[in-house]
Amino acid sequence: MLFKVENLNLIYDIGKEDQTYALRNINLSLEGNRLIGIMGPSGSGKSSLLYSLAGLKIPSSGTISYMDMKFKELSVSKNAKLRRADFGFVFQRHFLIDYMSVIDNVLTPINDNSTKAKEKALGLLGKLGIKHLANKKPHQLSGGQRQKAAIARALINDPKVIFCDEITASLDHSSAREVMKLLDEYKNNALVIVVTHDESILGNADDIINIWDGVIKSVKKSEINDREEGI
Amino acid sequence: MKPLSALSYSKNNKKKLITSIISIVVAVSFLYVFQTFVKSLGESIYELNINPYKNHMTVQSIEKDKPIPKSIVSIIKESPDVDNIIPFVSYKTRYSIPGVATNASILGIKYGDIAYVMKKHNIKLKEGRMPLENYREVALDYRMAQNKKIKLGDKIGNSIDKNDSLDGEYTVVGIVEGDSYLSFMPYDTSEASINSNDTNIVNNEILVFPKDDKVKEVDKLLLNLPKTEVVVMTLSGITKNYNKLLSTVHTLDMICILAIMVMVISVGSSKYVQFFSRKQEIGILNAMGYTKAELMRKAFWEVIIVNMIGLILGVIIGWVSSILINDGAFKAVGGVAAYFSLKAFLMGFYVPLFTTLFTLIPVNRMISKLDPIVMIEGI
């Protein structure tokens, strides 16, 4: 089992009068290389679930295990090392480092400048169709190109899990489709978890988790999903 | 160059790097020049006032109109550690270096004693000739000549410079060179009258020359003479006075410390602002999996690079400036020019040291409090 979530609660303003449940009694198991969508309106708790799975948010109660390792039993530095080794992140904004070239941004998760690493980064940029922009600075790129560079950065360390948070929110429709197509291609190599409020981009998702007010309302299996693994 | 290395950051942020380095360079070089300037001043005064006492000491009657008691003269003469005693008259002539206007000695001694005194002080004639007996002539130390911008044939005395104690005009016929700032004129001390208006200290003052390696013993002997009868000036006594004078230099150190504080606060806060503006970058790296310790290490090396380059360039520029400034301000006027001083280096070193600390302490606090999710969700 890649992820196992048991009785997860995430409460904001805990102990105060108007405490808010971001996540309420979540139980979930995620397995295998596939594309999973987490759907829900703004404030429904979908990003909270994503970042809890990534070990970036500490649950108020319950446990999250990744490959049988419980996050709450890991030290902060071990947690960070795990993220760097096994996870890749793509956020709503690209968060590229403005003074670095595109290729250096792609190489940041591995902090390696060897020829092999550079070739790999260029390969990824090539697949994403922006190899010719490798030496440009982020401000010289369009929104879609920046997001592609951010995807290349998320893939450089061959992650086992790729976390994507509203990655198409700031893109036009064609760029959004292009980006999702790239992630769909990568789902054979990793578990790709995409948080969105736009169902149209989850056409190729293997499973879609619908979340509302911090509670999982439904898990929709894709009709084309014939894998044994899943949720 | 690894993408997240401090060198890579420096290469990609040349303008910020240069701006930060310039601030450090200015601070370090200013402190370096200031300290070597003060050192030049101190060493010039030291050589002028202390050096003569390395070879002789003086004993003077406490009252101007009374000679040194014979009993005291006998004690000194009979001491096995004393090589010779020579009566003299001391004249003062103005010696000015930046920040200080003081006097240097012209020894009025018997014509026949001049050679002995010069030998004991390892003083040699550099130019011209020695002054003749019964002529209004003087042989000036070469640094004094430089200070007063005097060459052979020029005249000195209170008719030229009212601050001089030489009455009237004396012709400079020789330039002498040695360890001490001593100048000479022949003067028959046995003939000198107490009320003579061309003498400052007049009669009854003697130079005491210790035998080789007996300076300490003679120093002790003279200091034990009755203070109600004579005033003695020994190497230890004059050194003590000099050290008292040096304590006033601590005021200058306070100025330096204030300058360091101002510079550290301004440079440190501008560096902190630079880091604060990179909060997003630091947050995203933390989200990616870089530990706070790794991020702090990255910040440390970035700050170290700026401060080390600033220190090295600052010391080099400070050193070159010290050569130019102190040569012009001191050496050219017969003073001592200092180009290097450990204190100058240390004062310069405090700037990058404290800038590093005052940058890294708040940066460390910022990194340790950083929540990448707050940063990511706070867009």
Interface residues (C-beta under 8 A of the other chain):
Chain A: S47 Y51 L56 K57 V76 S77 A80 K81 L82 R83 R84 A85 F87 F89 F91 Q92 R93 F95 I97 D98 Y99 M100 D104 N105 L107 T108 P109 N111 D112 N113 D165
Chain B: M1 K2 P3 L4 S5 S8 Y9 N12 N13 Q280 E281 I284 L285 N286 A287 M288 G289 Y290 T291 K292 A293 P372 I373 I376 E377 I379
